[in-house]
């Protein structure tokens, strides 16, 4: 049988191509234009915000509690001088000790204000970097004000010189008490009182002076040096010094013997024997020689008197022996005269 009739083929319609390229370019141009407008507007706005303060301090800058916005550098310097002039003139640091006064004044330490160091950091806000950075700095200062205190200048060398003088006036070394034997006096001992030493630590004092300068606060301080104890006190000597014995001996009427005795006695004067120590007469006096000043005088030598250098010193050794016996001091050894002498009783 014959097949189905063939359908008539219709011609296909061609699709029209859209003009995408032109539309995209127009959109991009529009965006660029809008961005340019925004940038221009932002630039104009930022310029309008920063330009009024091009020659003055920005808002939010403070000198202490005083705002600087709108002030020129000269105006700010004048304000700084006005705020500090009275405080600078009034500053002083007074130190006293036992009626003495040491005074440091503003002119002594060359106290002043560094206006440039004080104001320059505040001037940088809104005046350094790009226009955007200047605007952002100004915006930050408006929200959180920036304050500066006066930057002071001063001379600590002058402070050190004053403290050195104070130390020289106050400090002293401790001095021990002493006891002196006065032969022949009714009061045989003379005592000198101890002296307590003084030391002044100036390092903390120096720090307090500098803190007073930085705060421009006048101050007064009483100095309190540290006491340094001596090794010996008068009371110790008085409690420990007792006259154990007193011996007075009349020298023989012989000039040479008296000369030798006086030399020997001077060798013993002021000698101190500590507990447990011993004293040798011969070692203390030394060899009796003409070079030492001794002269020829009669002395007992194995019986009859003969002239010998140093004759007569036995009078001193005899007096020392008597004093030791009367004072209860142990005599470990002695050499007796060959015969009784007339200047000392037996026993």
One Martini backbone bead per residue (centre of mass of N, CA, C, O) as a GRO file, in nm:
protein
  347
    1UNK     BB    1   0.103   0.032   0.011
    2UNK     BB    2   0.079   0.342   0.054
    3UNK     BB    3   0.222   0.577   0.207
    4UNK     BB    4   0.246   0.840   0.389
    5UNK     BB    5   0.220   1.153   0.365
    6UNK     BB    6   0.410   1.410   0.313
    7UNK     BB    7   0.543   1.670   0.486
    8UNK     BB    8   0.563   2.000   0.492
    9UNK     BB    9   0.837   2.193   0.492
   10UNK     BB   10   0.938   2.441   0.706
   11UNK     BB   11   1.096   2.720   0.743
   12UNK     BB   12   1.341   2.850   0.931
   13UNK     BB   13   1.397   3.075   1.187
   14UNK     BB   14   1.588   3.341   1.251
   15UNK     BB   15   1.787   3.449   1.499
   16UNK     BB   16   1.834   3.729   1.679
   17UNK     BB   17   2.102   3.919   1.765
   18UNK     BB   18   2.231   4.055   2.040
   19UNK     BB   19   2.368   4.366   2.171
   20UNK     BB   20   2.594   4.317   2.417
   21UNK     BB   21   2.845   4.494   2.391
   22UNK     BB   22   2.707   4.774   2.423
   23UNK     BB   23   2.578   4.735   2.700
   24UNK     BB   24   2.838   4.680   2.870
   25UNK     BB   25   2.990   4.941   2.810
   26UNK     BB   26   2.778   5.126   2.930
   27UNK     BB   27   2.787   5.015   3.217
   28UNK     BB   28   3.084   5.071   3.274
   29UNK     BB   29   3.073   5.373   3.226
   30UNK     BB   30   2.873   5.429   3.448
   31UNK     BB   31   3.042   5.327   3.685
   32UNK     BB   32   3.284   5.511   3.643
   33UNK     BB   33   3.129   5.769   3.671
   34UNK     BB   34   3.025   5.719   3.956
   35UNK     BB   35   3.302   5.689   4.088
   36UNK     BB   36   3.405   5.968   4.009
   37UNK     BB   37   3.189   6.118   4.159
   38UNK     BB   38   3.254   6.006   4.435
   39UNK     BB   39   3.547   6.091   4.450
   40UNK     BB   40   3.497   6.387   4.408
   41UNK     BB   41   3.311   6.425   4.648
   42UNK     BB   42   3.507   6.321   4.864
   43UNK     BB   43   3.728   6.521   4.805
   44UNK     BB   44   3.564   6.774   4.858
   45UNK     BB   45   3.492   6.699   5.148
   46UNK     BB   46   3.775   6.665   5.264
   47UNK     BB   47   3.870   6.945   5.187
   48UNK     BB   48   3.652   7.096   5.353
   49UNK     BB   49   3.761   6.974   5.632
   50UNK     BB   50   4.081   7.058   5.612
   51UNK     BB   51   4.136   7.350   5.507
   52UNK     BB   52   4.062   7.528   5.768
   53UNK     BB   53   4.337   7.371   5.910
   54UNK     BB   54   4.608   7.435   5.759
   55UNK     BB   55   4.701   7.688   5.980
   56UNK     BB   56   4.587   7.501   6.210
   57UNK     BB   57   4.463   7.338   6.453
   58UNK     BB   58   4.301   7.062   6.521
   59UNK     BB   59   4.054   6.896   6.615
   60UNK     BB   60   4.127   6.744   6.941
   61UNK     BB   61   4.341   6.933   7.033
   62UNK     BB   62   4.544   6.948   7.341
   63UNK     BB   63   4.638   7.166   7.621
   64UNK     BB   64   4.551   6.982   7.832
   65UNK     BB   65   4.237   7.156   7.873
   66UNK     BB   66   4.309   7.306   7.605
   67UNK     BB   67   4.203   7.398   7.310
   68UNK     BB   68   4.353   7.427   6.961
   69UNK     BB   69   4.140   7.482   6.774
   70UNK     BB   70   4.233   7.742   6.543
   71UNK     BB   71   4.525   7.765   6.619
   72UNK     BB   72   4.816   7.888   6.591
   73UNK     BB   73   5.137   7.836   6.665
   74UNK     BB   74   5.165   8.109   6.809
   75UNK     BB   75   4.917   8.081   6.989
   76UNK     BB   76   5.007   7.818   7.130
   77UNK     BB   77   5.270   7.931   7.250
   78UNK     BB   78   5.133   8.148   7.421
   79UNK     BB   79   4.960   7.954   7.588
   80UNK     BB   80   5.192   7.792   7.708
   81UNK     BB   81   5.328   8.030   7.853
   82UNK     BB   82   5.084   8.108   8.027
   83UNK     BB   83   5.055   7.826   8.178
   84UNK     BB   84   5.382   7.816   8.286
   85UNK     BB   85   5.508   8.073   8.408
   86UNK     BB   86   5.416   8.061   8.707
   87UNK     BB   87   5.519   7.773   8.776
   88UNK     BB   88   5.815   7.821   8.712
   89UNK     BB   89   5.865   8.060   8.915
   90UNK     BB   90   5.759   7.882   9.180
   91UNK     BB   91   5.976   7.684   9.174
   92UNK     BB   92   6.094   7.463   9.447
   93UNK     BB   93   6.363   7.308   9.655
   94UNK     BB   94   6.361   7.223  10.002
   95UNK     BB   95   6.634   7.172  10.236
   96UNK     BB   96   6.667   7.035  10.572
   97UNK     BB   97   6.931   7.065  10.845
   98UNK     BB   98   6.988   7.172  11.139
   99UNK     BB   99   6.917   7.484  11.029
  100UNK     BB  100   6.972   7.410  10.741
  101UNK     BB  101   6.952   7.547  10.399
  102UNK     BB  102   6.848   7.410  10.078
  103UNK     BB  103   6.812   7.577   9.753
  104UNK     BB  104   6.605   7.515   9.469
  105UNK     BB  105   6.563   7.682   9.168
  106UNK     BB  106   6.470   7.743   8.856
  107UNK     BB  107   6.741   7.890   8.775
  108UNK     BB  108   6.936   7.666   8.881
  109UNK     BB  109   6.798   7.443   8.656
  110UNK     BB  110   6.692   7.569   8.394
  111UNK     BB  111   6.384   7.611   8.380
  112UNK     BB  112   6.168   7.492   8.109
  113UNK     BB  113   6.010   7.510   7.779
  114UNK     BB  114   5.941   7.298   7.499
  115UNK     BB  115   5.748   7.396   7.247
  116UNK     BB  116   5.812   7.207   7.013
  117UNK     BB  117   5.787   6.932   7.165
  118UNK     BB  118   5.489   6.987   7.250
  119UNK     BB  119   5.342   7.075   6.958
  120UNK     BB  120   5.423   6.894   6.717
  121UNK     BB  121   5.244   6.637   6.765
  122UNK     BB  122   4.977   6.804   6.728
  123UNK     BB  123   5.032   6.915   6.439
  124UNK     BB  124   5.039   6.640   6.284
  125UNK     BB  125   4.743   6.650   6.322
  126UNK     BB  126   4.629   6.714   5.995
  127UNK     BB  127   4.952   6.765   5.849
  128UNK     BB  128   5.011   6.464   5.755
  129UNK     BB  129   5.017   6.345   5.458
  130UNK     BB  130   4.754   6.274   5.315
  131UNK     BB  131   4.439   6.383   5.291
  132UNK     BB  132   4.313   6.128   5.409
  133UNK     BB  133   4.494   6.107   5.657
  134UNK     BB  134   4.423   6.380   5.775
  135UNK     BB  135   4.123   6.322   5.806
  136UNK     BB  136   4.146   6.070   5.987
  137UNK     BB  137   4.298   6.211   6.215
  138UNK     BB  138   4.080   6.418   6.275
  139UNK     BB  139   3.853   6.218   6.332
  140UNK     BB  140   3.993   6.079   6.572
  141UNK     BB  141   4.028   6.341   6.748
  142UNK     BB  142   3.728   6.401   6.777
  143UNK     BB  143   3.663   6.134   6.931
  144UNK     BB  144   3.980   6.140   7.050
  145UNK     BB  145   4.138   6.334   7.225
  146UNK     BB  146   4.457   6.510   7.215
  147UNK     BB  147   4.699   6.537   7.474
  148UNK     BB  148   4.941   6.777   7.614
  149UNK     BB  149   5.229   6.825   7.792
  150UNK     BB  150   5.475   6.990   7.905
  151UNK     BB  151   5.804   7.017   7.797
  152UNK     BB  152   6.076   6.992   7.997
  153UNK     BB  153   6.363   7.181   8.100
  154UNK     BB  154   6.675   7.066   8.263
  155UNK     BB  155   6.944   7.064   8.521
  156UNK     BB  156   7.099   6.795   8.683
  157UNK     BB  157   7.382   6.901   8.746
  158UNK     BB  158   7.287   7.108   8.956
  159UNK     BB  159   7.171   6.900   9.147
  160UNK     BB  160   7.432   6.739   9.197
  161UNK     BB  161   7.594   6.974   9.317
  162UNK     BB  162   7.410   7.018   9.560
  163UNK     BB  163   7.425   6.727   9.678
  164UNK     BB  164   7.730   6.734   9.727
  165UNK     BB  165   7.721   6.961   9.936
  166UNK     BB  166   7.533   6.824  10.135
  167UNK     BB  167   7.714   6.583  10.193
  168UNK     BB  168   7.963   6.743  10.293
  169UNK     BB  169   7.806   6.872  10.539
  170UNK     BB  170   7.691   6.592  10.675
  171UNK     BB  171   7.901   6.399  10.643
  172UNK     BB  172   8.059   6.139  10.859
  173UNK     BB  173   8.278   5.987  11.048
  174UNK     BB  174   8.328   5.774  11.280
  175UNK     BB  175   8.410   5.805  11.639
  176UNK     BB  176   8.584   5.693  11.886
  177UNK     BB  177   8.629   5.647  12.188
  178UNK     BB  178   8.844   5.757  12.464
  179UNK     BB  179   9.144   5.697  12.670
  180UNK     BB  180   9.337   5.884  12.914
  181UNK     BB  181   9.638   5.897  13.080
  182UNK     BB  182   9.703   6.091  13.392
  183UNK     BB  183   9.969   6.143  13.545
  184UNK     BB  184   9.914   6.279  13.877
  185UNK     BB  185   9.618   6.282  13.879
  186UNK     BB  186   9.328   6.257  14.049
  187UNK     BB  187   9.221   6.210  13.750
  188UNK     BB  188   9.365   5.966  13.545
  189UNK     BB  189   9.109   5.988  13.344
  190UNK     BB  190   9.033   6.061  13.000
  191UNK     BB  191   8.735   6.121  12.818
  192UNK     BB  192   8.604   6.061  12.496
  193UNK     BB  193   8.358   6.107  12.285
  194UNK     BB  194   8.165   5.982  12.069
  195UNK     BB  195   8.098   5.970  11.706
  196UNK     BB  196   7.847   5.976  11.494
  197UNK     BB  197   7.785   5.878  11.191
  198UNK     BB  198   7.713   6.003  10.848
  199UNK     BB  199   7.470   5.917  10.583
  200UNK     BB  200   7.376   6.017  10.241
  201UNK     BB  201   7.121   5.921  10.024
  202UNK     BB  202   7.079   6.079   9.703
  203UNK     BB  203   6.915   5.913   9.496
  204UNK     BB  204   6.619   5.946   9.600
  205UNK     BB  205   6.633   6.254   9.613
  206UNK     BB  206   6.677   6.303   9.312
  207UNK     BB  207   6.408   6.178   9.221
  208UNK     BB  208   6.225   6.378   9.378
  209UNK     BB  209   6.320   6.631   9.235
  210UNK     BB  210   6.240   6.549   8.946
  211UNK     BB  211   5.938   6.510   9.008
  212UNK     BB  212   5.893   6.805   9.092
  213UNK     BB  213   5.963   6.926   8.821
  214UNK     BB  214   5.758   6.769   8.632
  215UNK     BB  215   5.508   6.886   8.821
  216UNK     BB  216   5.551   7.175   8.930
  217UNK     BB  217   5.620   7.113   9.253
  218UNK     BB  218   5.666   7.244   9.532
  219UNK     BB  219   5.919   7.155   9.785
  220UNK     BB  220   5.971   6.994  10.114
  221UNK     BB  221   6.265   6.868  10.305
  222UNK     BB  222   6.380   6.650  10.550
  223UNK     BB  223   6.679   6.541  10.641
  224UNK     BB  224   6.787   6.176  10.684
  225UNK     BB  225   7.044   6.047  10.795
  226UNK     BB  226   7.254   5.788  10.843
  227UNK     BB  227   7.365   5.604  11.106
  228UNK     BB  228   7.704   5.545  11.235
  229UNK     BB  229   7.851   5.333  11.433
  230UNK     BB  230   8.070   5.300  11.661
  231UNK     BB  231   8.295   5.087  11.830
  232UNK     BB  232   8.325   5.307  12.069
  233UNK     BB  233   8.221   5.390  12.397
  234UNK     BB  234   8.234   5.575  12.675
  235UNK     BB  235   8.078   5.387  12.867
  236UNK     BB  236   8.264   5.147  12.831
  237UNK     BB  237   8.519   5.278  12.948
  238UNK     BB  238   8.402   5.359  13.224
  239UNK     BB  239   8.318   5.062  13.307
  240UNK     BB  240   8.629   4.939  13.235
  241UNK     BB  241   8.767   5.168  13.419
  242UNK     BB  242   9.030   5.108  13.660
  243UNK     BB  243   9.208   5.182  13.941
  244UNK     BB  244   9.438   4.953  14.058
  245UNK     BB  245   9.706   5.143  14.068
  246UNK     BB  246   9.949   5.353  14.257
  247UNK     BB  247  10.279   5.481  14.173
  248UNK     BB  248  10.528   5.668  14.351
  249UNK     BB  249  10.855   5.781  14.239
  250UNK     BB  250  11.158   5.887  14.354
  251UNK     BB  251  11.416   6.000  14.212
  252UNK     BB  252  11.729   6.010  14.196
  253UNK     BB  253  11.992   6.252  14.253
  254UNK     BB  254  12.055   6.188  13.923
  255UNK     BB  255  12.079   6.299  13.613
  256UNK     BB  256  12.144   6.044  13.450
  257UNK     BB  257  11.932   5.856  13.574
  258UNK     BB  258  11.686   6.038  13.512
  259UNK     BB  259  11.714   6.033  13.207
  260UNK     BB  260  11.682   5.727  13.168
  261UNK     BB  261  11.407   5.698  13.311
  262UNK     BB  262  11.245   5.885  13.124
  263UNK     BB  263  11.281   5.720  12.866
  264UNK     BB  264  11.149   5.459  12.970
  265UNK     BB  265  10.874   5.580  13.048
  266UNK     BB  266  10.792   5.676  12.761
  267UNK     BB  267  10.777   5.382  12.640
  268UNK     BB  268  10.518   5.308  12.838
  269UNK     BB  269  10.331   5.513  12.749
  270UNK     BB  270  10.005   5.388  12.676
  271UNK     BB  271  10.004   5.106  12.726
  272UNK     BB  272   9.830   4.801  12.620
  273UNK     BB  273   9.674   4.521  12.794
  274UNK     BB  274   9.527   4.255  12.712
  275UNK     BB  275   9.362   3.991  12.763
  276UNK     BB  276   9.629   3.749  12.785
  277UNK     BB  277   9.854   3.932  12.786
  278UNK     BB  278  10.195   4.053  12.765
  279UNK     BB  279  10.479   4.220  12.933
  280UNK     BB  280  10.793   4.350  12.833
  281UNK     BB  281  11.018   4.560  12.936
  282UNK     BB  282  11.253   4.523  12.729
  283UNK     BB  283  11.074   4.533  12.472
  284UNK     BB  284  10.941   4.812  12.521
  285UNK     BB  285  11.211   4.981  12.563
  286UNK     BB  286  11.467   4.852  12.485
  287UNK     BB  287  11.767   4.923  12.399
  288UNK     BB  288  12.036   5.064  12.577
  289UNK     BB  289  12.150   5.340  12.395
  290UNK     BB  290  12.302   5.609  12.262
  291UNK     BB  291  12.119   5.625  12.006
  292UNK     BB  292  11.857   5.642  12.208
  293UNK     BB  293  11.983   5.854  12.457
  294UNK     BB  294  12.160   5.715  12.643
  295UNK     BB  295  12.349   5.720  12.944
  296UNK     BB  296  12.580   5.737  13.175
  297UNK     BB  297  12.539   5.529  13.476
  298UNK     BB  298  12.482   5.406  13.763
  299UNK     BB  299  12.509   5.043  13.828
  300UNK     BB  300  12.431   4.734  13.926
  301UNK     BB  301  12.711   4.488  13.898
  302UNK     BB  302  12.778   4.235  14.080
  303UNK     BB  303  12.768   4.475  14.315
  304UNK     BB  304  12.920   4.712  14.226
  305UNK     BB  305  12.917   5.011  14.095
  306UNK     BB  306  12.872   5.103  13.751
  307UNK     BB  307  12.922   5.238  13.447
  308UNK     BB  308  12.626   5.262  13.233
  309UNK     BB  309  12.423   5.235  12.980
  310UNK     BB  310  12.114   5.305  13.143
  311UNK     BB  311  12.131   5.392  13.412
  312UNK     BB  312  11.814   5.380  13.612
  313UNK     BB  313  11.579   5.195  13.486
  314UNK     BB  314  11.510   5.032  13.746
  315UNK     BB  315  11.305   5.233  13.858
  316UNK     BB  316  11.083   5.161  13.651
  317UNK     BB  317  11.063   4.854  13.691
  318UNK     BB  318  10.990   4.876  13.991
  319UNK     BB  319  10.725   5.038  13.958
  320UNK     BB  320  10.585   4.826  13.779
  321UNK     BB  321  10.597   4.596  13.982
  322UNK     BB  322  10.430   4.731  14.201
  323UNK     BB  323  10.171   4.778  14.034
  324UNK     BB  324  10.115   4.481  13.976
  325UNK     BB  325  10.085   4.386  14.267
  326UNK     BB  326   9.858   4.592  14.355
  327UNK     BB  327   9.667   4.508  14.090
  328UNK     BB  328   9.671   4.189  14.043
  329UNK     BB  329   9.910   4.119  13.852
  330UNK     BB  330  10.078   3.896  13.685
  331UNK     BB  331  10.410   3.770  13.747
  332UNK     BB  332  10.621   3.566  13.560
  333UNK     BB  333  10.891   3.754  13.569
  334UNK     BB  334  11.219   3.832  13.735
  335UNK     BB  335  11.485   4.067  13.819
  336UNK     BB  336  11.679   4.116  14.075
  337UNK     BB  337  11.851   4.291  14.269
  338UNK     BB  338  12.161   4.263  14.436
  339UNK     BB  339  12.035   4.497  14.613
  340UNK     BB  340  11.903   4.707  14.805
  341UNK     BB  341  11.695   4.987  14.767
  342UNK     BB  342  11.605   5.327  14.847
  343UNK     BB  343  11.326   5.361  14.653
  344UNK     BB  344  11.233   5.079  14.794
  345UNK     BB  345  11.058   4.872  14.964
  346UNK     BB  346  11.032   4.591  15.105
  347UNK     BB  347  10.795   4.376  14.931
   0.00000   0.00000   0.00000
